[in-house]
Structures are given as structure tokens and as C-alpha cells.
Amino acid sequence: MREKLKAQDWFIFYKKFGIYVLLAVTFVVFALFAESFLSSKNIINVLRQISMLGIATVAVTFLMISGGIDLSIGGQAALTGIVAGILIVNYHLPWGLAVLAAMAVCVAVSLLNTFIAIKLNIFPMIVTLGTMQILNALSNVTTNGKPIYGMPAGLVSLGQGYAGPFPVPVIIFALVTAAAWFILNKTYFGRSVFAIGGNSEASRLTGIDVEKNRYIIAGICGFIISIASILVLARNTSAQPNPVSSFAFDCMTACVLGGVSFIGGGGQIGGAIAGVCIIGMLNNGMLLMGVDPNWQGVIKGVVLIIAVGIDCVQRKPKKVKLRATVKEQI
């Protein structure tokens, strides 16, 4: 009994503070062993790098809390940038209108994924796995696998400019995060997101329009992903076929690492952002230490498996307790 209590206490501690302890440990390790890690130039570089991933992770947090998943967000981001690039360079559309049109395409793709999953009753992972392949192929076909150059200075400033001492992408990241936190924690819709992820059928019986809310979540996700995509386009000064191919994997790793449940119903924006910071420091710190990029992928894969395993084990006692209660009632 004492061992079970100790295990439960550990899981409770991990859920509340574990990610922040890991964040501090990661920072200290690279501060000690990675040369130039603490330089102001490198810190600014890390913040700029994690801002795009962080914005995308906010989108994935909405999806995962609601019990959804989208493997195609990298493809959505790539296609968004390419659509904007083509409209600007080939059709000479003002960059503001081109960006809005490209963002609308990203939202439409996200809504289409949800429509197919709901109407054909297909698991979202399967649907988005298919659309991921389609979007990646379209991105390469429309560009012949080559970047599209010629982005205007106004657009480039979104990815490379500064507002005071802070890069513009970092400020946009902070605003998106704050808005997402408010929606999830201070609105009825936010409570519905958690309820749907915890038990969609029970949510439906309590009067929540599950299908409508899933479309709203998909729209929010597509919109936020499009913001990240435009910032990547602006930072690279070109539209590239595969600029963010690892977006889906890195975002899910950051979310699960930060305590967002892989099966829905639990998690917080703060934890997911801490997970983003850890992923960003891992990428940057290992690069400074000269670690082979392939080993970086191995390490991030191990981190994801461990985080998912902890989440599953932590939920197991609740399932056992629920079964025992049902048996007693019978």
C-alpha cells in the first residue's frame, strides 16, 4: 500500500513540477558542457527557433487535449508557405493578401481532415497520415523541389525583425500562447475541449455539441499552424517544400513531455511550452556539442517514449479504480 502511495505521489509531483525540473536540469547541463550556450546571441537564437515550434505546439495542444491528433501539420505548414510564395512571386499579389489567402488554405485543410474523420468514421491518425503524404507530394510537385525566392522586405521583417530587444517571432509566440491559455482556462469552450477529450460520449449527453466543437478546434489548429508557417517563410526568406518536416513529431514530443495526455482530456499550455523549451535546448545544445543529427533524433524519440509511458502508467490506477467501482455497483 505504501509503495502504491509513493508511486502515486511521484506521478502527482511529476504532473505538477516534473517538466519544470527537467527544464532546469537541461539548461544547467548545456550551460556547463556546451560552449557558448549562455551567450546572449545564442539565447536569442534559441528563442527565435523555438517560437515557430512553440506556436505549432500550441495548436497541437488544442488537438491532443480534445483527444485528436494531426500528423499532417508539417505538410500544412509547407503548403501554406508555398501558396503564399507563389501568390507573391508568380502572381504579384500584395504580400498581406497572399498571406491571408495561404492561411485560409491551411485552415481549410485542417477542417477537411476533421470532416473526413467524422463523416467516414476514420481514426484521425489514419486520415492525417494520408493527407501528410498528399501535402508533402503537392509541395514538391508545385515547386519542382526548389525554393521560391523573392519575398518582400515587409514579410521578411516578421521572421527576422526585432521589436526592441526581442525578435518579432518571439513576441507573436507569446501573444498566441497567452490567447490559447485564456481560451482553454477561462472560457466555456475551453472546458468543452477538456470534456470532449476526457469522454466525448459523456460530453454529448451533457449537451455539448461534440461535432461542432471538433470543427472549431480544427479551425483554431489550422489558423495557428498557418501563423507558424508564415513566420518560417519570413525567416527563411523563401518558400521551401519541406522546411518543417519534423513539426508533427517535435510538437507531440513537447506536448507529451509537458504533461498533455496522449489520449486526451488532460494537459496545460504551460507544460507544453516548457516541453518546447526543452526540445529547443536539446536541438541547440547538442548542435553546439557536435552531436550527430541522427543521434539527436534517437534522443528525442527516447524522450517521447518515456513521456508517453509515464502518462499511461499514471492513468492506469484510475482505470483500475473505475473498474472496481463498477464491479461493486453490479
N, C-alpha and C positions, 0 to 999 in steps of 0.2 A: 504493500500500500504506500509506504513512504517513498519507494523508488518511483511509483507512478506519479505521486505528487511532485517529486523533484523534477521528473520529466515534463510534467505539465507546466510547472513554474518556469522551467527553462524555455519552453516554447512561448509562454506568455512574455517573458523577457525579450526573447528574440523578435517577436512580432512588434514589440514597442520600441526597443532600442538596438536590436542586433544590427540593423543596417547602418545605423549611425556609428556604432563601434567599429564595424568593418570599414566604413568610410574613413574613420580616423586612422585605423591601422594601415590602410592602403596608402594614405597620404604620408604617414610617418616613414613607411618602408621606402617609398620612392624618394622622399626628401633626403633620406640617408644614403641611398645607393645609386640614384640616378643623377648624373651630373647635370647641372643647370635646371633641374626640375623646379627649384624655388625662384628662379629668375622671373622678374616682372614680365618680361617678354614672353616667356613660356607659359606663365599663368594666364595671361591674356589670350594666348593661342589656344590653350585648353578650353577656356570659357567659350571662345568663339566656336571651337569644334563641337563641344557638347551642346551648344544652343540648338543646332539643327536636329541632332539626335534627340535632344530633350523635348523639342516641340512635337516631333513624331511620337515620342514615348507618351506624351500627354494624350494623344489620340488613341494609342493602343490601350492606355489605362481605362478610358471610357469603355472600349470594346470588351476588355478582359473582365472588368467588374460586372458587366452585363451578361457575362457568360459567352461572349463571342470571341472570334479570332479572325485575323486577316493576314494571310501570308503574301498578299499582293501589294502591300503598301510601298515596297521598293519600286515595283513596276508602275504604280500610280504616280509616284514622285517623278520617275524618269519620264513618263509620258507627259506629265504636266509641264515639265521644263522644256521638252521638245516642242509641244504645241505652242508655248509662249515664244520660243526661239524662232519657229517657222513663221508665226504671225508677224513678228518684229522684223526679221531679216528678209524673208521672201515676199511678204505682203505689205511691209512698211506701215503696219498698224501702230498707232501710238502705244508705247510700252505699257501704260496704265491699262488700256483696254485689252491689250494682249494678255496681260497677267490675269485680269478678271475672267476672260474667256477660258484661259487654261485652268484656272481654279474651278470654274464651273464644270469643266470636263472631269476633273478629279472627283468632285462631289457626285457627278452623275455615275461614274464607275463604281464608287462606293455604294451608292443606292442600288445599282444594278446587281451587285454581289448579294446584297440583302434580299432583293426581290427574288432572285433565283433560289436562294437558300430557303426562303419562306414558302414560295409558291410551289416549288418542286420537292420540298421537304428533304433537302440535301444538307448534310453537315457543312457548316461554313468553311471548315478547313479544306474540304474537298473542292468546294466552289472556288475559293480564293487560290488554291493551288493551281487550278486550271486557268483562272484569269491572270495569275502571275506569269505563267508561260506565254499567254497571249500578249500581254502588255510588254513583256521583255522582247518578244519577237517583233511586235509593231514598232517599238522604239528603235530597233536595229534596222528594220526594213525601211522606215521613213527617212532615216539618216544615212543609210548605207554603212552603218557602224562608225560614222565620223562625227566629231563635234560640230556644232553650229556656232560660228563666231559672229561677232559684230553687235554685242549687247550695248545699249546706250548707257551713258555715264550715270544718269539718274537711277537706273535699275541696279547698276553695279554698286552704287553707294549703299544700297540696302544690305549687301553682303560684306562690303569692305569698309564702310564708313564708320565714323565714331560720333557719339553724342556726348561731348565732354570726354572723360577718360574711358568710357565704356563703349565697346563695339555695338553697333546697331542691332545685330542678331541677338546679342545677349539681352538687350532691353526688350525686344519683341518676345523672346523666350520667357522673360519674367512676367510680361503682361499676359501672355497666353496661359502660363501656369497659374497666375492669380485668378484669372477668369474661370479656369477649369475648377480650381479649388472652391470658388464661390458656388458654382453651379452644382457640384457634387455634394457639398456640405450644407448649403444654405437654401436650397430650393426643393420644391416638391418633386420636380423632375429628377433631381439628383437622387433623392430617396427611392424613386421608382427604378433608377438604374441599378442600385444595390439590390432591391427587391426582386427584380427580374433575374439578375444573376444568381441570387440565392435559391429561388424557386419560381420559375416562370408560370407554372400552372396555378400555384397559390396566389401569385400576383394577379393573374387573370380573374380568379374567383373573388378577389377583394375589390375589383372594379378598375384595375389598371389596364389600359389598352396596350397590351404587350406588343402587338404587331406595329402599331403606330409609333410606339417609343423606340422600337428597333430601327425603324426608318430614320427617326430623329437622331439616334446615336450614330447611325451610319453617315448621315449628312454632316454631323459635327466632326466625325473622324475624317471624312474626305476633305472638309474645309481646312482642318488643322494640318493634315498631311500636305495639302497644297501650299500652305504657308511655308512649311519646311522646304518644300521643293523649290519654291521661288527664291528662297534665301540661298539654297545650294547653287542654283543657276546664277544668282548675282555674285556669289563668292567666287565661283569658277570662271566667271565672265564668258561662259559658253554653255550651250545645252548639249549634254552628253547622254549617250544611250544607256549607260549603266553607272551613274555616279553614286548611287546609294543602294547597291545590290544587297548589302547586308543589313539594311534598315530593319526588316522584319525580325531577324534573329536578334540583333542588338537591342531592339525595343522590348521584345518579350523577355530577354535576359534581364534587362534593367527593371522591368515591372515585377517579375517573379522574385528577383533578388531583393526588391524593395517591399515585399510582402503582399503584392497583389496576387490574389488566388488565381491559379491557372484554370480553375473550373468555375470561377465567377462568384460574386456575392461578397467579396471582401477586398480591402486594399485602400490605400490613400495616395493622393498625389505626391505628398511629401516624401513618402518612402520610395516611390518610383523615381523621383528626381534625384534622391540620394543614390539610387541604383545607376542612374545615368552618369552621375559624377564618378562613381567607381569605374564604370566601363570606360569613361573618358580618360581617367587617370591610368587605367591599365594599358590602354592603347598608347598613350603618350609616354608613360614611364618605361614600358617595355621597348618602345622605339628608341628612346634615349639610351637604354642599356644595351641596345644592339641585339635584342631577341628576334629570332627569325619570325616573320609574319605568320608562318604556318603554326608555330608554337603558340602564338597569340590566340589563334582560333581554337586550338586544343584547350588552352586555359579557360577561355570564355565558355566553351562547351561544358567543361567540368563544372564551372560555376553555375551554369544553368541547371544541370542535372541535380547538383546538390541542393539548390534553392527549391526546385520542384519537389524533390524528395522530402525536404523539411516541411513543405506545405502539405503534402499528402499525409505524412505521419502525424502532423499536428491536427489534421482534420479527422483522423481515424478514431480517436477516443469519442468524439462527438457522434460519429455514426454508430459506434458500439452502444453508447448510452441510449441513442434513439431506438435502436432495435430492442434493447432490454425493456424500455418503457412500453413499446408496442406489445411485446410478449406479455407483460404484466396486465395490460388492459384486456388482452384476449383471454 
